[in-house]
Amino acid sequence: MAALITHSSILIIAIPLVTAFLTPLIGMASKKARNALVIAILTFVAFLVFALARDISINGIHIYTLGATSPDLTIPTGFMVPVRIILEVDGMSILMGIIWSIVTLAAAIFSLSHIASETGQNRFYTLLLLMVAGGFGMMFTSDLFNLFVFLEIASISGAALIAFRTKFADTQEGGFKYIVVSAIASLMVLFAIGLLYAQYNLLNIGALAQVIQYTTPDKIALALLLIAFTMKAGMVPLHLWFPDAYSVAPASITGMLVITSHACMYAAFRVCFTLYGGMLDAPVVGWILIVFGLLSMFVGVTMAVFQKDVMRFMSYHAISQLGYMWVGVGVGLAVLGNPELVATYGRDAISGGVFHILNHAMYKPLLFFTGGALFHCTGTRDLTKMGGLAHKMKWTTILYIIGTLSISGIPPLNGFSSKILIYESVYQFHPILTITGIIVSILTLASFTKAFHSAFMGAELSEYKKVKEVPRSMIIAMVILAAGIVFITLFPSLIVNWTIHPAADALIDQSAYINAVTGAIP
Amino acid sequence: MEHIPLNFPFLAAALLVGVSFYIIIFKRNLIKLIMGIAMLASGVNLFLVALGYRAGGGAPIYTDAPEGPMVLPVPQALTLTSIVINVAVLALMLTMVIHIYRHTGSLDSEKSRKMKG
């Protein structure tokens, strides 16, 4: 067991990567065996993530050096700097890992019946597992170039999955937009990595953070990295591709794509807090994140009000919800240079933003899954053509209500507990941020109520007489996420103390991240 | 080689990146868009390789190495990885363009566009 924990960070990435190429072979023999394998592997990976989380809460930051004689030998004998790829998992990374493991498991279970009628299912699961490996890699790596590679793995498999249903024209268009945006973003990341490498001859984030000077090329690199990651995360004004790509993917994949957006957001936070940290011109960058975060909140929700396509409508809400996180963490970043303000409200603002990532990662995939369930039963995504489905789809209706109440921040659901944390802390920074947040929350509730009314309420429509409740695996997947929502709702302070505060402290405390890599110098 | 200034490759990389961004933003043909992204990738790769170059440097192979400086091997490794990844990206893009053409009969990004708003 101890050895399993020691090697868990690389196993979490490697197991899905290897299984990805096994699934087509097993799928040729038996479909059931393949499905069982995918679910079993993802369950095992989730177990490893939780074991690693427990280990980190006891022993602090987890370090794994690839190819070294001992996993904690970060700097090889005879060298002054780390030259090997290092995986470094701290409070923030493991929180993202926990989210990713739960959502991918739910998405795989949802896929079992959601894509049951499609051709090429073997390849679907290969791509899904590759995307899982890419996502974990982005969250755990401490090497900038490695980050680029995993970003590309997640993007390529994600784009292929969006365009998976080739019989529809819009899926091809959405997938194409996604791959174009990803290609441009990742080339910008690579260019920034080149700029940093040219000056410091280093690729490790911790080692770079120790020597970084914030020269003009560093500023250009920061701008490139931030533009690339915010574009991939769908921040306004670089959001135009976002609803197109997210609304056409199979619903299970849309749920996972939301978390890859969070992973890009995590990479942006990692760059701001850990890579640049104390050297950063924190108020300027913080304000940039806040202003564009506010724009995202507002533009996302106002665009969502007009949408008739249920998945598109939810995608715009995803943009709007991502804005809350940018604002919360942006406020924390803006006061980073002032320890007093960080203690008064900066830490709470970051905690609120990070807590909202966790909550959003539970309710948004749930809502996308209910949207997928509606599409599965009615064959249309148009809200105006639906109606009276509550009579037939009781489970979906209940789960949709849970998701709606949560996203609108109705007390006591989990969306409320993270929003109140953001509202209270950012109010002390600038009251207008809180006011905007509350207005956006009200608009969110209004538009979700409207969508609920048009899809579920009213008399039974004659064309949906034969509609049945969705297959059991879809309900199980949705119930997993709803259980997460209920758990966070019941024990908010427990979650905050165990996972959110360590994550926020991991972002604030740059030196711990650096020491974990370079502390081994004799 | 002595007559070429050392920062010449960087200028070429900057030119490639600039032209490719112009193509990506202003061209409506999807194939041209893909060519723009391929050029962007080449520009970034050229930048990476040029970073590792040392004047008069030899190949970074230690066995029977001749006297004198060696070029840096790390940027070359990065470039190689990046080239492989970009091949995959371009292949996937072209596949999708074939499907888009089959569905809409057009490669014009304005005409083949279904989704708006």
Contacts between the chains, C-beta under 8 A, distances in Angstrom:
chain1	res1	chain2	res2	distance
A	145	B	78	5.8
A	145	B	81	7.6
A	148	B	82	7.9
A	149	B	81	6.5
A	149	B	85	7.1
A	152	B	85	4.8
A	152	B	88	7.9
A	152	B	89	7.3
A	156	B	85	7.8
A	156	B	88	5.8
A	156	B	89	6.3
A	156	B	92	6.1
A	159	B	92	6.2
A	159	B	96	7.8
A	160	B	92	6.2
A	163	B	96	5.6
A	163	B	99	7.1
A	166	B	99	5.5
A	169	B	100	7.2
A	169	B	103	3.6
A	169	B	104	6.1
A	169	B	114	6.1
A	170	B	114	5.2
A	170	B	115	6.0
A	172	B	96	5.3
A	172	B	99	4.3
A	172	B	100	4.8
A	172	B	103	6.3
A	173	B	100	6.3
A	173	B	112	7.1
A	173	B	113	6.9
A	173	B	114	6.1
A	173	B	115	6.4
A	174	B	115	7.3
A	175	B	96	5.5
A	176	B	30	7.4
A	176	B	93	6.7
A	176	B	96	4.4
A	176	B	97	6.9
A	176	B	100	6.4
A	179	B	89	6.5
A	179	B	92	5.8
A	179	B	93	5.6
A	179	B	96	6.9
A	180	B	24	7.9
A	180	B	33	6.8
A	180	B	37	6.8
A	180	B	93	7.1
A	182	B	89	7.8
A	183	B	37	5.2
A	183	B	40	7.9
A	183	B	41	7.7
A	183	B	86	7.7
A	183	B	89	5.0
A	183	B	93	7.5
A	184	B	24	6.8
A	184	B	37	6.8
A	184	B	40	7.0
A	186	B	85	7.9
A	187	B	37	7.7
A	187	B	40	5.3
A	187	B	41	5.9
A	187	B	44	5.1
A	190	B	44	5.3
A	190	B	48	7.4
A	190	B	78	7.8
A	190	B	82	5.9
A	191	B	17	7.6
A	191	B	44	5.1
A	191	B	47	6.6
A	193	B	78	7.6
A	194	B	44	7.1
A	194	B	47	5.4
A	194	B	48	5.0
A	194	B	51	5.9
A	194	B	75	7.5
A	194	B	78	7.8
A	197	B	51	6.7
A	197	B	74	7.4
A	197	B	75	7.0
A	197	B	78	7.8
A	198	B	51	4.9
A	203	B	74	7.8
A	243	B	115	7.9
A	244	B	115	4.9
A	247	B	115	7.8
A	248	B	115	7.9
A	303	B	117	7.7
A	306	B	117	7.2
A	307	B	117	7.8
